[in-house]
Amino acid sequence: MIGADAIRGHIDLILLAILETRPSYAYELSQTITDRSGGEYVVKQTTLYTAVKRLESQGLLDSFEDLSPTGKPRTYYRITASGTAQLEQKRAEWISTRALVDHFALPDPEIPFGRTGQSQP
């Protein structure tokens, strides 16, 4: 199982990416994260609600009320245009972050970051 510390700082990216495809409510977001991670990451409800409210206050998500299939009112969240732009920035940041961490975590640390190990002309 992946600990919360490993994911900290990336929950916004995860939520925005999920909501890019369709609106969702908090419990469904939680289940989607658990399912898509193969059970490796289970988000705490406080973490989820804090992140959703923060993203909403930043104008990256908005919320609306709708009825569940059982007729119970439910709060759904959807990504905004600003949220879509932020998602693209976070994806680019993730690619750079992953490359940097791989540079230190994987073999061949003698090659300076950003170089392939091949001589430059």
CYANA upper distance limits for C-alpha pairs under 8 A (distance plus 0.5 A):
  1 MET  CA     39 GLY  CA      7.79
  1 MET  CA     40 GLU  CA      4.81
  1 MET  CA     41 TYR  CA      6.62
  2 ILE  CA      6 ALA  CA      7.23
  2 ILE  CA      7 ILE  CA      8.26
  2 ILE  CA     40 GLU  CA      5.93
  2 ILE  CA     41 TYR  CA      5.94
  3 GLY  CA      7 ILE  CA      7.51
  3 GLY  CA     41 TYR  CA      7.60
  4 ALA  CA      8 ARG  CA      6.38
  4 ALA  CA     41 TYR  CA      8.26
  4 ALA  CA     43 VAL  CA      8.22
  7 ILE  CA     11 ILE  CA      7.09
 10 HIS  CA     14 ILE  CA      6.86
 11 ILE  CA     15 LEU  CA      6.60
 11 ILE  CA     51 ALA  CA      7.70
 12 ASP  CA     16 LEU  CA      6.52
 12 ASP  CA     51 ALA  CA      7.15
 12 ASP  CA     55 LEU  CA      7.96
 13 LEU  CA     17 ALA  CA      6.49
 13 LEU  CA     87 LEU  CA      6.75
 13 LEU  CA     90 LYS  CA      6.55
 13 LEU  CA     91 ARG  CA      7.70
 14 ILE  CA     18 ILE  CA      6.79
 14 ILE  CA     33 ILE  CA      8.45
 15 LEU  CA     19 LEU  CA      6.63
 15 LEU  CA     29 LEU  CA      7.98
 15 LEU  CA     52 VAL  CA      8.35
 16 LEU  CA     20 GLU  CA      6.47
 16 LEU  CA     79 ILE  CA      7.09
 16 LEU  CA     83 GLY  CA      7.39
 16 LEU  CA     84 THR  CA      7.96
 16 LEU  CA     87 LEU  CA      6.57
 17 ALA  CA     21 THR  CA      7.94
 17 ALA  CA     87 LEU  CA      7.31
 18 ILE  CA     22 ARG  CA      7.95
 18 ILE  CA     29 LEU  CA      8.07
 18 ILE  CA     32 THR  CA      8.46
 19 LEU  CA     23 PRO  CA      6.08
 19 LEU  CA     24 SER  CA      7.19
 19 LEU  CA     77 TYR  CA      8.01
 19 LEU  CA     78 ARG  CA      6.31
 19 LEU  CA     79 ILE  CA      6.27
 20 GLU  CA     78 ARG  CA      8.12
 20 GLU  CA     79 ILE  CA      6.60
 20 GLU  CA     84 THR  CA      7.63
 22 ARG  CA     78 ARG  CA      7.35
 23 PRO  CA     76 TYR  CA      6.70
 23 PRO  CA     77 TYR  CA      5.87
 23 PRO  CA     78 ARG  CA      4.97
 23 PRO  CA     79 ILE  CA      7.91
 24 SER  CA     28 GLU  CA      6.73
 24 SER  CA     29 LEU  CA      6.83
 24 SER  CA     76 TYR  CA      5.64
 24 SER  CA     77 TYR  CA      5.94
 24 SER  CA     78 ARG  CA      7.30
 25 TYR  CA     29 LEU  CA      6.69
 25 TYR  CA     74 ARG  CA      7.63
 25 TYR  CA     75 THR  CA      6.37
 25 TYR  CA     76 TYR  CA      4.81
 25 TYR  CA     77 TYR  CA      6.44
 26 ALA  CA     30 SER  CA      6.77
 26 ALA  CA     48 LEU  CA      7.88
 26 ALA  CA     49 TYR  CA      7.78
 26 ALA  CA     75 THR  CA      8.31
 26 ALA  CA     76 TYR  CA      7.85
 26 ALA  CA     77 TYR  CA      8.39
 27 TYR  CA     31 GLN  CA      6.75
 28 GLU  CA     32 THR  CA      6.51
 29 LEU  CA     33 ILE  CA      6.73
 30 SER  CA     34 THR  CA      6.83
 30 SER  CA     42 VAL  CA      7.89
 30 SER  CA     43 VAL  CA      6.78
 30 SER  CA     45 GLN  CA      8.16
 30 SER  CA     48 LEU  CA      7.87
 31 GLN  CA     35 ASP  CA      6.43
 32 THR  CA     36 ARG  CA      6.32
 33 ILE  CA     37 SER  CA      6.48
 33 ILE  CA     41 TYR  CA      7.57
 33 ILE  CA     42 VAL  CA      7.44
 33 ILE  CA     43 VAL  CA      7.75
 34 THR  CA     38 GLY  CA      6.77
 34 THR  CA     39 GLY  CA      5.40
 34 THR  CA     40 GLU  CA      7.48
 34 THR  CA     41 TYR  CA      6.22
 34 THR  CA     42 VAL  CA      5.70
 34 THR  CA     43 VAL  CA      7.87
 35 ASP  CA     39 GLY  CA      6.41
 37 SER  CA     41 TYR  CA      6.40
 43 VAL  CA     47 THR  CA      7.17
 43 VAL  CA     48 LEU  CA      7.05
 44 LYS  CA     48 LEU  CA      6.76
 45 GLN  CA     49 TYR  CA      6.54
 46 THR  CA     50 THR  CA      6.43
 47 THR  CA     51 ALA  CA      6.62
 48 LEU  CA     52 VAL  CA      6.63
 49 TYR  CA     53 LYS  CA      6.53
 50 THR  CA     54 ARG  CA      6.59
 51 ALA  CA     55 LEU  CA      6.58
 52 VAL  CA     56 GLU  CA      6.57
 52 VAL  CA     61 LEU  CA      8.09
 53 LYS  CA     57 SER  CA      6.58
 54 ARG  CA     58 GLN  CA      6.74
 55 LEU  CA     59 GLY  CA      6.89
 55 LEU  CA     60 LEU  CA      5.69
 55 LEU  CA     61 LEU  CA      6.16
 56 GLU  CA     60 LEU  CA      6.11
 56 GLU  CA     61 LEU  CA      4.96
 56 GLU  CA     62 ASP  CA      5.95
 56 GLU  CA     63 SER  CA      8.04
 57 SER  CA     61 LEU  CA      8.36
 59 GLY  CA     80 THR  CA      7.61
 59 GLY  CA     82 SER  CA      7.29
 59 GLY  CA     83 GLY  CA      7.64
 60 LEU  CA     79 ILE  CA      6.56
 60 LEU  CA     80 THR  CA      5.86
 60 LEU  CA     81 ALA  CA      7.89
 60 LEU  CA     82 SER  CA      5.87
 60 LEU  CA     83 GLY  CA      4.32
 60 LEU  CA     84 THR  CA      8.08
 60 LEU  CA     86 GLN  CA      8.01
 61 LEU  CA     77 TYR  CA      6.88
 61 LEU  CA     78 ARG  CA      5.97
 61 LEU  CA     79 ILE  CA      5.00
 61 LEU  CA     80 THR  CA      5.79
 61 LEU  CA     83 GLY  CA      6.72
 62 ASP  CA     77 TYR  CA      6.16
 62 ASP  CA     78 ARG  CA      6.08
 62 ASP  CA     79 ILE  CA      7.04
 62 ASP  CA     80 THR  CA      7.16
 63 SER  CA     75 THR  CA      6.95
 63 SER  CA     76 TYR  CA      5.95
 63 SER  CA     77 TYR  CA      4.91
 63 SER  CA     78 ARG  CA      6.86
 64 PHE  CA     75 THR  CA      6.18
 64 PHE  CA     76 TYR  CA      5.89
 64 PHE  CA     77 TYR  CA      7.07
 65 GLU  CA     73 PRO  CA      7.05
 65 GLU  CA     74 ARG  CA      6.14
 65 GLU  CA     75 THR  CA      5.16
 65 GLU  CA     76 TYR  CA      6.63
 66 ASP  CA     73 PRO  CA      6.18
 66 ASP  CA     74 ARG  CA      5.96
 66 ASP  CA     75 THR  CA      6.99
 66 ASP  CA     76 TYR  CA      7.59
 67 LEU  CA     71 GLY  CA      5.63
 67 LEU  CA     72 LYS  CA      5.83
 67 LEU  CA     73 PRO  CA      4.95
 67 LEU  CA     74 ARG  CA      6.17
 68 SER  CA     72 LYS  CA      5.74
 68 SER  CA     73 PRO  CA      6.61
 68 SER  CA     74 ARG  CA      6.57
 79 ILE  CA     83 GLY  CA      5.92
 79 ILE  CA     84 THR  CA      7.06
 80 THR  CA     84 THR  CA      6.76
 81 ALA  CA     85 ALA  CA      6.90
 82 SER  CA     86 GLN  CA      6.64
 83 GLY  CA     87 LEU  CA      6.49
 84 THR  CA     88 GLU  CA      6.94
 85 ALA  CA     89 GLN  CA      7.03
 86 GLN  CA     90 LYS  CA      6.60
 87 LEU  CA     91 ARG  CA      6.57
 88 GLU  CA     92 ALA  CA      6.86
 89 GLN  CA     93 GLU  CA      6.67
 90 LYS  CA     94 TRP  CA      6.48
 91 ARG  CA     95 ILE  CA      6.84
 92 ALA  CA     96 SER  CA      7.00
 93 GLU  CA     97 THR  CA      6.54
 94 TRP  CA     98 ARG  CA      6.38
 95 ILE  CA     99 ALA  CA      6.70
 96 SER  CA    100 LEU  CA      6.73
 97 THR  CA    101 VAL  CA      6.67
 98 ARG  CA    102 ASP  CA      6.45
 99 ALA  CA    103 HIS  CA      6.64
100 LEU  CA    104 PHE  CA      7.30
100 LEU  CA    113 PHE  CA      7.64
101 VAL  CA    105 ALA  CA      6.43
102 ASP  CA    106 LEU  CA      5.89
103 HIS  CA    107 PRO  CA      8.38
103 HIS  CA    109 PRO  CA      7.14
103 HIS  CA    113 PHE  CA      6.92
104 PHE  CA    109 PRO  CA      6.85
111 ILE  CA    115 ARG  CA      7.06
111 ILE  CA    116 THR  CA      7.61
111 ILE  CA    117 GLY  CA      6.19
112 PRO  CA    117 GLY  CA      8.40
